[in-house]
Amino acid sequence: MTPEDQEETQPLLGPPGGSAPLSHRVFLAAFAAALGPLSFGFALGYSSPAIPSLRRAASPALRLDDAAASWFGAIVTLGAAAGGVLGGWLVDRAGRKLSLLLCTVPFVVGFAVITAAQDVWMLLGGRLLTGLACGIASLVAPVYISEISYPSVRGLLGSCVQLMVVIGILLAYLAGWVLEWRWLAVLGCVPASFMMLLMCYMPETPRFLLTRQRRQEATAAMQFLWGSEQVWEEPPVGAEHQGFHLAQLRHPGIYKPFIIGISLMAFQQLSGINAVMFYAETIFEEAKFKDSSLASVIVGVIQVLFTAMAALIMDRAGRRLLLTLSGVVMVFSTSAFGAYFKLTQGGPSNSSHVDLLTPLSLESASTSVGLAWLAVGSMCLFIAGGAQAPRSLLACLRLLHLQCPLHFVLCPGNQRKDFGANHSPF
């Protein structure tokens, strides 16, 4: 066993004798924190059903043209970028619990602004606020879950973060099938409000309390979460304040994994996975689908299934294999979808009259049915490949965590075992 493997097996905070915790309240606390990633996913998926609904808005002041629709989907990423920076500052100064509580405010206010919107600027402002909350939640929630979990369940709970994001996207697609944009925004307030109520009763992470020399509160938090009163080992003094310096990039052991990791992140984003999430229903409408909402729901279901599958097989199949397979699948699927657009372009008998629920035998004379499923199939393959990439990618970036001090920047809270759980699409 290598020194890194030995370090991997050491818990963040654990009983010296290795005895099993007695309480299962840690699962309730993890669920409360995971409502942040759920709200995050809902905010990402909200634009897909909302844009077609807003294009049909009765009020001209709210009706989105092509440029406004593009901004409505994309502006959430600007808020998320700012939220990531703000979350990094909050998580070590305000604490993990308070940071999660604070991120519920822009979630609720953002969706409330969208609900009450009277013009396009209010819609964009609400999306910007929800994006800010997304950036904070995507950083803080994995840290909180990692630091409250005992070693035997840390991997399981860490995997739930990414899964909750894609479930949130699917929830937005499903709700958008039956709700207009205002009521869909009202629904977006629910997970964040529920999270705010639950987190009020959850403790701060023991590790953060110990780094602030609040040992009595840390012991009470451990007893609440794990049901144990044993003596626990404190983290090294100053561990929370170790940082990254540009001079460290001179060392090959640092700059090589850094360049590889950042490049993989960039290429994964440039593949267009976020564009599909933001504009799924619009894409299928442009492809002349009668059931664009249903097609989007199918895509969301595929994403949830393959995200769960990737979490289960990642340690066995390996990160490199999954990333390679993801790239091949995404290239093939986007090529097939492009071929679909080419084949149906200008055709009098395309999929504009195809109902995806219609049995193939009833429309055997029409080639449009096959082409319709070519489009849905290629998008499902694209999402399946994209679902494997983020988790495998961030697990691959564990090179940074093990080899250089960057892990204090990229993986706050010393998340040893579950670095791969800290995912953000941005």
Secondary structure, 3 states (H helix, E strand, C coil): CCHHHHHHHCCCCCCCCCCCCCCCHHHHHHHHHHHHHHHHHHHHHHHHHHHHHHHCCCCCCCCCCHHHHHHHHHHHHHHHHHHHHHHHHHHHHCCHHHHHHHHHHHHHHHHHHHHCCCCHHHHHHHHHHHHHHHHHHHHHHHHHHHHHCCHHHHHHHHHHHHHHHHHHHHHHHHHHHHCCHHHHHHHHHHHHHHHHHHHCCCCCCHHHHHHCCCHHHHHHHHHHHHCCCCCCCCCCCCHHHCCCCHHHHHCHHHHHHHHHHHHHHHHHHHCCHHHHHHHHHHHHHHCCCCCHHHHHHHHHHHHHHHHHHHHHHHHHHCHHHHHHHHHHHHHHHHHHHHHHHHHHCCCCCCHHHCCCCCCHHHHCCCHHHHHHHHHHHHHHHHHHHHHHHHHHHHHHCHHHHHHCCCHHHHCCCCCCCCHHHCCCCC
